[in-house]
């Protein structure tokens, strides 16, 4: 999820790539390069991607493609789903739908009196469809039985779930999302429980017709399951460091640190080669606070909280209000197992094992779930690092070789990571569940990416034996030092700072091209306080103003970067990269609309990326705030090329702020231009919604897509009688073939089933 007003927690002084570029162009007049003057020969003497045919201002057009067989969908600001002619759209399930026949149907009025632990969660996000074999385990081939695992990201719109919005100390109409504040009064316990339990993952059995196409879900299936922010999970990590890791996880709930409770803000996901689900904990830091006058923990813990964006009331004993939900405040319900006070992270006890000061340490991981076994316990995979996880996509598995998982940290100026397993892949482990996960995800090496200005890159291992990490000190995060590898894995962002990783423009979803193993990452956007002409770099090369509509600036439209590992090996420590496509409005200047987008394929703020194994299509989902004056968020289909199919390009930047106008040029590497035959809009969402999360049936004839938070931009809820919703989807039936879904009125996140009327593969 791409929030336009996310805080910047990376205040490290890591060099931006502009500094590296300046070194590479030492002695060269950069303006003469752009004009083709005397410096041009020097420019071309620098390292280039193999096969680059473009000059410093042109890019080749890739060959036309006949793969995409639909007419582009026009931009839309209507409160409906728009898809090409010849397609059918229906809802699988939506926020609040019951997963147990004993739970009443959703009222959509906020009147529910259950705690939400047996309902579909809110803010549908990453998801995956799993087939279940006759042995009750996940099947590698299509069967007549399937389940779908779906992430639930945020409770930013929880005011829709209560009769008169969220309340505190009897005051209604508050907006308790991560960008608001509360008055520190007690919140009703049932409201807090609903909000806690709507997070996590919903697993539901999907009903399939005689052709294997999804038609809905089974309310009474024994496979239906919720993993919420209260579900017990095991702490798993490298054997040599596990005792030190558990010491950092110790709380009053489990003083041994062997278990933790729940998973939060579940955004991107991963699918393991052995058939389990990885749910990624993204913006988890906003849920923790302390009352005014609380006792603070040690300086190292406070420094780490600051780096991870844990709210101000959790790093200052004098804070009187803070962003968050106020989940620690209820007094009208029993505090069973400290279910409310666990969100208060003051140092109130004699040690960390007697309070919840370390509760934030238990979030920020990839959490593994076995979708076929409702009795299995989720596992927090600490070896893969702790940050704002956004997707954990596995490279192409090769028998006898280690597995590589690629991960983004979703905040502005954060990093791209890779985890490489110690164990080598054995296809016989398919269906092995959490035990197989222990084999591949407990032991391995964690790396962070550095993108060089010549189109190459390095993976830097994050290990406490690295002198840059063991000797780390910071004037910004005063008091933090690394003493063990456990520190590296639990405070990964600081370790990445220490080794000089490349700050990126919001690394969100990753995707691996099944045709060649190349890795794609969505860089959603950045603001003008971070991305200026002076800080633009090769991998994040644009800084400009959007001069119409929303008038945002920096890199408001984002881009998609891709890279190819050296020798295509999972254990490679180097790679080559280029930029696959730049988001832009079609009428933007050529220095902004570098990819030559038109009205039929213009997009902004790429977020979700997903490759179809059935068709090879790259699906691009957006979560935008810059282009929404002209169109709601969208789903775009792309026919990918390969790294190096374009060329070197000089970007001319100009950014105007209240301080004046600054300019500059940045060298980068861009893929060949796609054109409408290779890139076109497939779907436009309802008002205020993000498009996120994709999965498909094994034959590619049904695509499942999530519509998240329609009506997000609506004002806070006052009372049920005076409230006007920005969106009323899906109850209004907007774009749904079968009409409205559920009770009309308040908007709801939902999962779509999209099929082609002629029975063919979606998108072709």
N, C-alpha and C positions, 0 to 999 in steps of 0.2 A: 504494500500500500504506500502510495507516494503522497505524503502530506506536504503541502506547500509551505507550512510554517513550522517544520521540524526544527529543533534546536541544533546547533553545531557543537558536537561534543569533542571533535578532534581539533584541539588548540595547539597541537604539537607544531614545532617549527621545521617539519620535514620539508625538503626542497620541493617546489613545484617543478614540473618538467620544463618550464620556460628557462629555468637556470641551466638545465642540461643542454637544451637546444642552443642557448647562447654560447656555451662552450664549443658545441659542434660547429657553430657558425662564426667562430672567433675570426675577426679580421674581415668578415664579409658584410657589406652594406646590405641589410635585409630589404630595404625599399628598392634597391637596384635589382635585387633578385626578383621581386614581384613584377617589376617593369621589364625584366629580361635583359638587364644591363650587364656590367662587367662581372658581377658576382655570380652569374649563372653557371659558368663553368666550374667554379668552386663548389657550388651547390651540388652539381651532378657528380662531383668527385667523392661526395660523401656516400656511405653505405646505403643501398636501396634494396627494396624487396626484389627477389628474383622475378624476372618476367615483366616488370613494370614498363608499360609502353607509354604512359601518359607523360605529358610535360607538366610544368609547375602551375598550370592553370586549367588544364583540360583533363577529362576522365573519359575512358572508352565506354561505349554503350555495350552492355552484354547482349548476346544473341536473344532474339525474341523466343518466347516459350509458348507452347500450346497446352501446358499442364493445367492451368487454371481455367475451369470451364464455366464460370459464372460471370454475370455482368456486374460491374462495380456498384456498390450501394452508395447513394448520395449522402452527403452530410445531413444531419438532422438535429434539431433541438426539441423534438416532440417527446412526450412522455410515453414512449413505446420502444419496443425492440424492432429494428428494421433489418431484414435479411434479403438476399436476392430472390427474385421470382423463382418458383419451382421448389421451394423449401418449406418444410413444416416445422413449427416451433411450439413446444409445450413445456410445462414446468414439471420437473421431477419431484422436488420438495422445496419448501421455503422456511424461513425463520419461524420457529415456534411450532412447527408440525410435530405431532407426537410420534415417538418411537416405541410406544407401549400402549396397547389398547386400553389399559386402565387409566390412562391420562386423558383428560377431556381434549376435544378439538380446540385449536387455537382461536381465541376470540378476536384478536387484533384490536383490542380496546385497552390492553394493559390490566385486565381483570384477573389474570391467572393467579392462583394461590399456591401452586406447587413451586418447587425450588428450581425448576428448569433442567434438572439432571437427567430427565428422560424425554427431552424435546430436542429437536434439531437446533443447533446453535445459531448465532447471528454472524453477519459479515462473512458469508461464504467466500473462500479463497482457494488455495491450491487443493487439488484433488486427484484421485486415481481410481480407476475401475479395476477390480480384481475378479477373476473367475475362480470358482471353488470347485474342486474335483470331488469325485465320489468318496475319496478318503478323508474328506473334510479339510484338506489343506489347499493352499493356493495352487492353482493350475497354470501351467505355462501355455496352455491352449484353451480356446473358447469352449465353454461348457454351457449347460442349461441353467446354471446358477451363478450369481455374481453379487458382489457387495461393492459399495462405493465409499471411500474414505474421503471426508471433506474437512478442510481446515476452517476455523472461525477466528477471524483476526482481531477485531476491536469492538469495544463497547462504546465507541464515540457517539453513537446514536441511541444510547440506552433510554433516553427520555421517551422513545416510542413504546417501550416495553412496560411502562407504568401508566396508570390511569391519567394522572395529571403531570407527568414528567417526573424526573428525579427530585427527591426532596431531602432536606437536611434541616433538622431542628424545627420541623413544621413548616419550613419555607418551601413552596413549590416552584416549579418552572426553572430550576437551576439546570445548567448544562455541565455535567461532571465529566467531560472528556479530558483527554490529555492536554488540551490547550486552554481549558478554563480553570477556575478556582472554586473552592467551596469555603463556607464560613466556619468550618471546623466544628459545627454542631453535629449531634448524633444523627446518623442515617437510619431509616427503617431497616431492620434485619432482613426482611423478605426481599426488599429491593436489592440489597447487597448480594444475597444468595443468588438471585436471578442473574445478576451481572457477572458474578464469579463463574457460574456454571454455564453461561452461554458461550464462554471461551472454550478453546480446545479443539476436539475432533469429534465429528459425528460419523459413525459407521452404520450403514443401512443396507439391507438386502434389496437389490433391484429386481423388479419384475421384468422378465424378458418374454417377448412374443415368440411365435413359431419361427420367425426369421432371425431371432437372436437380438432384436432391437429393444431397448429399454422403453417401458411404458409407464413406470412409476416406481413405487417402493412398497415393501411389505411391512405394515405396521406391527405385525405380531411375530416377526422373525426372531429366532433365538440368536441370530448373528448381530442384531441391532445392538449398538453399544455407544455410550458416550465416554470420552476421556476428557475430563474437565480440569479446571484449575485446582480441584481438590483430590484428584485421583493419585494414589500413591505410585511413585516411580522409583526404580532402582538407579543409583549412581554408579555408572560403569566408566572405567578408564584404564590406562596402562597399569599393569600389575606393579611395576617398580615404583610408581608414584601414587598408587591408589590411597595409601594411608594418609599422605599429605593432602590429597584432593579431598578426602572425607573430612579432614580437619577443617577445611575451609567451608564445608557444607553443614557442619554441626549446628543444630538449633535446639530449642526447647522441645520441639516435636520429636526429633531423633538426634540425641546427643552424640551418637556414633557417626553421623553423617552418611550412613549407608543408604538412606532413602530420603526422598523429598516429596513434596506434594504438588502435583498438577503441572499444567503447561499453559502458557499465556500467549496471547497475541500471535496466533498461529497463521502465518502468511504463506510463503512459498513452501514447497515440499520436495521430497526425493523419493524415488522408487528404487529399491535395491535389487541387484541381480538375483538374490535368493527369495524375493517376493514379499518383503515387508515394506512398511510405510515409514518415511522420515518426515515428521512434522517440524517445521522450523519456527523457533521462537524469535519474533522480530521486536516490536516496540514494547517489550516487557518492563522497561525501566520506569514507566510512569505510574505504576500502581502502588508504590511504597512511600510512606510518609512517617512523620513523628509529630506528636503534640508539641506545642510551644513550650520551651523550657526543658526539653528532653536532654538526657545525657548522651553525648556523642561517643562513638567508638574511637579506635586509634586513628592516627593520622594517615596510615597506609590505606585503611578501609575508606576513609573520607576521600582521599585522592582518587581511589578507584571508582567510587560513586560518581565523582565529578566527571571522570573520563567516559563513563557509561551513561551519563545523562539521568541518573537517579535524581528525582525532583529536589528542588532547593530546600524544601522542608525536611529532607533527609540528610542534608550536609550542613545544616545550621541549626543550633539549638534555639535561636531567637526568631525563626520564621513563624509568621502568623497565618499564612495561607499558602497554598501551593497547588500546582497542577495535580490531578489525580481523581480518584473515585471516592475516597473517604471510607474504604471498606473496613478499616480498623475501628470505626466509631460506633457501630450498633450496640445498643444496650437492652433492647426489647426482646431478644432471643438469646438462648444459652450460647455461650462461647465454647461450644463443644470442640475439643482438641485444638483450641486456640484458632478456630476457623476465621475469626475476625481479627484478633490481636496479632496474628502472624504478619499482617500488613503494616504493623507499627515496628519500625526497625531501629528504635532507640536502644541504647546499651543500658537496659534497665536491670539486668542481672549481674551477678558477680563474674560471669564468663559468658562467652558466646553460646555455650551449651545451655544457658539458662534464660535466653531471650531470643529475639529474631533479628538481631543485627546482621546476621549472615544470610538471611532469607533471599536477598537479591542474588547472592552467589549461586543459588539453585536454579536460576533461570538464565536463558540466553544460549540454549543448546539445540542441537538436532535431537529429537526424541523419537526413538524407534518403537513402532507398534506393529503387532502381528494382526492383520485385519481378519484372519480366519479363525482366531482363537480368542473369544471374549474373556476367557479366564486368565490370559497371559498378562503380565505386568509390564508396562512401558519401561524403556531404559533410556536414561539421559547419557548421550555419547560425548563425554567430556574430552576425549582425545581429539575430537573434531573442532575444538575451540569454542570459546564463549564470546559472542558478540550479538548484533542484531541480525540473526540469520535470515537470509532470503534465498531459499532454494538450496538443495544439496544434490546436484545432478551428477550422476555417475558417468564416467567415460565409457567407451565401448569395452565391455569385458572380454578379455582374451584368456583362455585356459592356460594356466601355468604362469600368468603374470599378475602383479599386484593390481588392485583396483584404485582408481583415482576418483575422488568426489570434488566437484568445484562449487564454491560457495561465495555469495556476495554478502557484504555487511551494509544493510540498507539505511544509510544516512549520508548526508552530503559530506564529502571529503573523506569517506571511508574506503575500505580496501576490498580486493578480491583474493580469496584464499583457495588452497587445494590441500586435501588430505589424501595421503597415499598409504594403503594398507601394508602391513608387514606380510600378512598371509597372501599367497597367490590364489587366484580364482580357480575353483573346482566346481564345474557345473552340477556335480552330484549334490551340492549343498542347496540346490533350489528346493524351496519348501521347508527349509530348516528353521524358520522362525527366529526368535530372539537368540537362540543358541548359535545360529549361524552369524548373527550380528555380533555376538561376543567374539567370534573368530576373526572377523574382518574389521570391526570398528573399535575394538579396544586398544589395539596395538598398531602404530603407524607413525608417519611423519607429517607434521603440519607445516605448510608453506604459505607465504604471502607474496603477491605479485608486484614486480617492479617493471614498468613499461618504459623502454628506452626510446630516445628521440630518433633512432635510426630504423625503427620498425621491428626491433628485437625486444625480448623481455627475459627476465630471470625469475625463478622461484627461489625465494630466500627461506631457508628452513628456520622455524621458530624454535630454538633450543636454548636452554639456559647456559649451555657451554659456549655460546656465541658471546664474545667479549662485549659486543654492543648491547646485549641484553643483560648480562650479569653486571655490567658496569653502568647501567642506565640510571640517570638522574634527570630531574625536570624541575624547572622553576615554575611551570604551570601546575603540575600535579605533585606538589611538594610533599615529600615524605614517602613516596612510592619507590621501592626497590624490589628486584627479583632475587629470591634466595633459592627457589626450587623450580623444577619443571612443572610442578603443580601450579605455581604462580603464573607461568607462561600460558597454561591451558585455561585457567580461570580468568586471567586478566589479559586476554589475547590482544585486545586493541593496543594496550600499552607496549606489548612486545613488538607488534607491527610498527608502531611509532619508532621504537628503538632502532630497528634495522633499516629505516628509511624507505618504507613501502610507498607506492604511488597513490596519492589522494585522487579519488575518482568522483565523477558527478553522479552520485547515488547508485551504487551497484545493486541492482535488484535481481530479477530472475536470470538464471543461466539455462542454456539448452545445448545439447550435443547433437550435431548433424549425424544421423545414422549412416549416411552415405560415405563419410570420410573422417568422422571423429573430431572435426573441428568444433571448438567451443565458442558459443555466443553469449554475451552478457548485455542486458539492458542497462544503460546509464540514463536514468529517468530525467533528471534535470539538475540545475544548480542555480543559486541566486547570485545577484550582482555583488553581494558582499564577499563571495568566495571566488567567483569566476569572472575575472576582469581581463582586459588585454594583457596586463602584466603577469597574471598568474595562469593564463591559458597555456596548455602544454600539448605535446604531440597527441596524447591519448584523450585529451579533453580540450579540443582546440578552439572552440567558439566562445565568444563573448560579445553580446549584442543586445539591442533593444527590440522588443515587440512593439511596434509603433501604433497598432490599432487594437481595438477590443480590450483585452485584459491589461495590456501595456506592461507586462512583466519583463524582466531583464536579467542578464547573466547568461545562462544557457537554459532558457525556459522550455525549450522543445526537446532537449535530450538527444541521444544517439545510441546506436548499437555497435559494440566493439566485438571483434572475434579474434581468435588466435589458434594456431596450429602448433602442437607440441613438437619439439625436435625429434626426428625419426618416428613421430607418431607414437611415442612411448609414454605410458602412464607415469613412469619414474623420471621422465625428463626434467631437467632443472632449467631449461631454456625454451623459448618459443618465438614464433614470428606472429605479428599481429597487423590488422588494419581495421578500419571502421566500415562496417557493412552498410549502414544507412544513417542519415541524419534526419531527425524529426524536424518538420517545418510547416508553416502555412505556405500554400502554393504560390501566393503573391509576394512572398518575402524576397528581398534582394538575393542575387546569385551568391553573395558571400555568406548568406544564411541558408538558403535553399540549395545546398551543395549537391544533394542527391537528385535534383530536378523533379521534385514532386509536383503532381497536378491535382486538380480538384477531385479526381477519382482515387487518389492514393495518399493524399496529404494526411499526416498524423502528427501527434505531439505527445511527449512524455511516455515513451515505451516502458512498460513495466513487466508484464508477463511474457515469457518466451516459451514456446513448446513446439517440438518437431513431431510430426505424425510419422510413425514407423510404417504405416500403411501406404501413404501417398508421398512422403518426403517433403510435404509443405511445411514451411516455418510459419507458425501462427504468432502474431504480435498483438499483445493486448495493451491498452493504454489506461493510464490513471492521470488525468490531465486537469490543469487549472489555467492553462494559458490560451488554449484554442477553443474553450467552451462557450465563447460568445458566438461562434459559428457552428459548432457541432458538439454533441455529447461524446463521451468516450467510445472507443470502437475496438473492433477486432479486424486485423489486416492480415491477408494471406501473402506470403512471399515465396518465390522460387529462389533458393540460395545458390550462390556461386561458390567460390573458394578463396581463401586468403591469397592475395597477390594478383587477383584478376582485374584490378584497377590500376592505381598508380599514386605517385607522390603528388601532393597538393599543397599550395600555400593559401592559408585562410587569412583574409583581411578582416580584422576586428575593429569595431567602433562601438564604444559604450558611453552613453550619456547618463549621468546621475546628477544629484543636486550639487556635487562638487565640480561638475564640468564634464568635458568629453575627453576620453582617452582612446588612443588607437594603437594598433600593432598588428604584426603578421606572425603566423605560426605555421610551421611545416608539419604536415601529418601525412598519413597514408590512408587512402580511401578505396573501397571496392568499386568495381565497375557499376555504371548506372543501370538500374533495373528496368525502368520503363513500366507502363501499365500492364504489359503482358506478364511481367514477373512480380508485380507488387500492386495489389488492389484491395479496396475496402470490402469486407464481407458482412460486417454487422455493425450497427450503431445501437448503443444502449439507451435506456430511459434517462430522464433528467436526473442529474446529480450522481449517477452511478459510475462505478469503476467496472471495467471488464477484466476478470481475473480468474485463473484456474481453467485448465482444459484437460480432458481425457477423451478417449474414444473407444468404441467397440473394436474387437480384434480385426474385423474386416473393414474398418474405416467407414462404415455406412451410418454410423451415428456419432455425432460430436456432442459432448457435454461441456457446457460453458457456464461459468458463474457470473451472475450480476450482483455486485456488492453495493451496499448502502445507497439505493436510489433515494433521492430526497435528502442527501447529506447536507446540502447547503441551506436547508430549511432552518428558520429561526427556532430557538428552543421552545419546547412545549410549555404552554401556560396552563390551560384547562382544556378538557375534551370538547368544550362548546365554542371556544373562540380560536381554534387552531386551524390554520390553512396549510395544507401540505404542498410542498413543491412538487412532489411526485405521489401518485397513488397506485403505482405499479407494484405487483402484478394484478391486484384486485380489479384494476380498470380494464384489464384484458389487452393493453396496448401491444399490438403486434403478435399476440399469441393466437395460434390457429384455432384453438378451442375456446377462446374467450377468457374472461377473467378467472384468476386462480384464487381461491379462498375468499375470506371476508374482505370486502372493499373497504377503503379508508386509508389507514396508515400504510406507508410503503414498507416493503420487506425484501431482504436479500433472497435470492432464489437460484436454483440450478436449472438450466435449460437443457432440453433434449432437442437437437437439431438433426433432421433427416431430410434426405433428398426424395422428392415425390416419385422419381423414376426408379428408386431403389439403388441408385449408384453411390459411389463414395463421395463424401462431403468435400466440396471444394473443387472437384474435377469436372 
